[in-house]
Amino acid sequence: MQIHVYDHAQQVGQAAATLLAAQLISKPNSVLGLATGSTPIPTYQALISLYKAGVVDFSSASSFNLDEYVGLPAGHPCSYHSFMREQLFDHVNMPADHIHIPDGNAADPQTECARYDQAITAAGGIDMQVLGIGRNGHIGFNEPADDFTYGTHVVTLAADTIEANARFFKSADEVPRQAVSMGIGNIMAAKCVVLVATGENKAKAVYDTIRGPITPRVPASVLQLHPCCVILTDREAGKLMLEE
Ligand code: F6R
């Protein structure tokens, strides 16, 4: 693992965007794995700036998002489809048919999971996967569990995740209880993984991910086994690492 602790969240975003830009420059038809949530927003802002400055081009690139809530239509303001349009896709030139996000509103979510895995395989696998991390150590919506899950699957969100994500909805009651998420196997199959973490409430999850035992109770800890994993944090999220 490569671990970099920056002073500010903005620098984390700049660093992650720099890695994504380098990926796109060296392989214009890269397959990017993308995350939602607050943490990657500065990354997407920095990437948009690089696109507007003519440094990166998304016209041959494609993307697969980690997850989507079950039961939210793509057009719902709190869907991850909407989030990605607002935070990235409306501002860069990735063709719409190169963008893949699980359909949380599929009539048969299990079939949708299989379709999504097949689409990732057909695209040649993910070159660079962006990850955030939950306070409970989740990546994608792979919540703490007894086992690691391989492929895309339907997950029941942990109480902590519902509480953490309630800020995007009118109330916690409105947060969907399930999501379709790429599995740990999909994430580990990415050629390179870039995990971004900012804020003090991520410090324990970051520490356990890097220094703790590899366990499905801290899903991100499996990244210790990834051959190309870069972890970018600000001072707050890297706090327990710095105290060592
Ligand atoms: C989002 C995702 C989640 C988030 C995590 C952190 O696609 O897969 O794992 O990355 O919940 O979310 P924020 O960044 O909002 O703290």
Residues whose N, C-alpha, C, O or C-beta is under 5 A from the ligand:
A	BS01	F6R	A35 T36 G37 S38 T39 P40 L66 D67 L131 G132 I133 G134 H138 I139 G140 F141
